[in-house]
Structures are given as structure tokens and as C-alpha cells.
Amino acid sequence: MWLHISEQQPDPLYEQVKRQLREQIIYNTLPPDSALPSIRKLAKDLNISVITVKRAYQDLEQEEWIYTQAGRGTFVRGVPVGRDAKLAEWEERLENLINDGLHQGIASEEIINTVHALIQRRRSHHDRDSD
């Protein structure tokens, strides 16, 4: 497991941990039932706060990406039940694009407007093709 956390990124550190763990679960780099590092070990390895890692793990557990067994540790559950793996993968790619845009100084509203315009363009193109 490899994570790259940066204070220069616009999103909080716990969100970076969550996003990268979800990506590794989606792409099966972290297959179901594989063990995750303890909160303390991951915090030490990434040189970040235990509280930061704990929040990421809690969120991922609440979203059903991971599970904890008392006395044994934290493990990968896999893509949450009811979530389409392709949709989850697409959401991760979109989230990365959004974060890249924010990091480059593009305003959230501009990102939203651009996505909306692209969807509208796609719809109008599709409508012309079906005539």
C-alpha cells in the first residue's frame, strides 16, 4: 500500500487518505479482507496526526469500504454493497480531476459550470444524432 499525502493539496489530509484508500480498493490493489496498517502505524508512516488517520478510517468504515475486528485490526471490505464498481471507479477519477482543478486555482463554481456545460453539450449532440 502506498499513499502520497501533501499539505499543498486543497483537500484535507484525512480526505486524501480516504480517497487514495478507496482508489486502491476499487482497483483491487487492496483486495477484500487484506489488512490495513494500524491507525498509529499509518500516521507515523505518513508523518500525520493519529486523529487524521482515525477520521479517515472512521469515514471509510461508515461508508462500508473497510471493517474493524476488535483485537485483530482493520481490513478491506471491498466496494460497498449496492455500489457499482464502474460508477465507483468513475467517481474516483472525477474526484481526482476536481481536486486537480482546485489545486490549479479553478473555482468550485467554474468546475461545476464546466461539468454542466459538457453534459448539456453531450445531450444536445446525442439528440441531434437520434433525429
C-alpha positions in Angstrom: 0.0 0.0 0.0 1.4 3.4 -1.0 -0.2 6.8 -0.1 1.1 10.2 -1.0 -0.2 12.9 1.3 0.5 16.6 0.7 -0.2 19.7 2.7 -0.1 21.6 -0.6 -3.3 19.8 -1.8 -6.5 21.8 -1.3 -8.4 19.0 0.3 -7.8 18.0 4.0 -5.3 15.3 4.8 -8.0 12.8 6.0 -9.8 13.2 2.7 -6.5 12.5 0.8 -6.1 9.3 2.9 -9.7 8.3 2.2 -9.6 9.0 -1.5 -6.4 7.1 -2.0 -7.5 4.1 0.0 -10.8 4.0 -1.9 -8.8 4.1 -5.2 -6.7 1.2 -4.1 -9.8 -0.8 -3.1 -11.6 0.0 -6.4 -8.5 -1.0 -8.5 -8.1 -4.1 -6.3 -4.6 -3.0 -5.2 -6.1 -3.6 -1.7 -8.3 -6.7 -2.3 -11.1 -7.6 0.1 -10.0 -8.9 3.5 -6.5 -7.5 3.2 -5.2 -5.9 6.4 -4.7 -2.2 6.7 -1.9 -0.7 8.9 -3.0 0.3 12.4 -4.0 3.9 12.8 -0.8 4.7 14.7 1.5 3.0 12.2 -0.1 4.7 9.2 0.0 8.0 11.0 3.7 7.5 11.7 4.5 6.3 8.2 2.7 9.3 6.6 4.0 11.7 9.3 0.5 12.9 10.1 -1.7 13.0 13.1 -3.3 9.8 14.5 -6.6 11.8 14.7 -6.3 12.4 10.9 -6.0 8.7 10.1 -8.6 7.8 12.6 -11.1 10.1 10.9 -10.3 8.7 7.5 -10.7 5.1 8.8 -14.0 6.0 10.6 -15.4 7.6 7.5 -14.4 4.6 5.3 -15.9 2.2 7.8 -19.1 4.2 7.9 -19.2 4.1 4.1 -18.6 0.3 4.3 -15.3 0.3 2.4 -13.4 -1.2 5.4 -14.3 -3.0 8.7 -12.6 -3.4 12.1 -12.4 -6.6 14.1 -11.6 -5.9 17.8 -8.2 -7.2 18.7 -7.3 -8.1 15.1 -7.2 -4.9 13.2 -8.8 -3.1 10.2 -9.5 -4.8 6.9 -10.7 -4.1 3.4 -14.4 -4.9 2.8 -14.3 -4.0 -0.9 -16.5 -1.8 -3.0 -19.6 -1.2 -0.8 -22.6 -3.5 -1.5 -25.1 -1.8 -3.9 -22.4 0.4 -5.4 -21.5 -0.4 -9.0 -17.7 -0.8 -9.3 -17.6 1.1 -12.6 -19.5 4.0 -11.0 -17.2 4.0 -8.0 -14.2 4.0 -10.3 -15.6 6.8 -12.4 -16.4 8.8 -9.2 -12.8 8.4 -8.1 -11.4 9.7 -11.4 -13.8 12.6 -11.4 -12.8 13.5 -7.8 -9.2 13.5 -8.9 -10.0 15.8 -11.8 -11.9 18.1 -9.4 -9.0 18.2 -6.9 -6.5 18.9 -9.7 -8.7 21.8 -10.9 -9.0 23.2 -7.4 -5.2 22.8 -6.9 -4.7 24.8 -10.1 -6.8 27.6 -8.7 -10.0 26.9 -10.6 -13.0 27.9 -8.5 -15.5 25.3 -7.5 -18.3 27.1 -9.3 -16.4 27.1 -12.5 -15.8 23.4 -12.2 -19.5 22.8 -11.7 -20.4 25.1 -14.6 -17.9 23.3 -16.9 -19.3 19.9 -16.0 -22.8 21.1 -16.5 -21.9 22.6 -19.9 -20.2 19.4 -21.0 -23.3 17.4 -20.0 -25.6 19.8 -21.9 -23.3 19.6 -25.0 -23.3 15.8 -24.8 -27.1 15.8 -24.5 -27.6 18.1 -27.5 -25.1 16.1 -29.6 -27.0 12.9 -28.7 -30.4 14.5 -29.5 -29.1 15.6 -33.0 -27.7 12.1 -33.6 -31.0 10.4 -32.8 -33.1 12.7 -35.2 
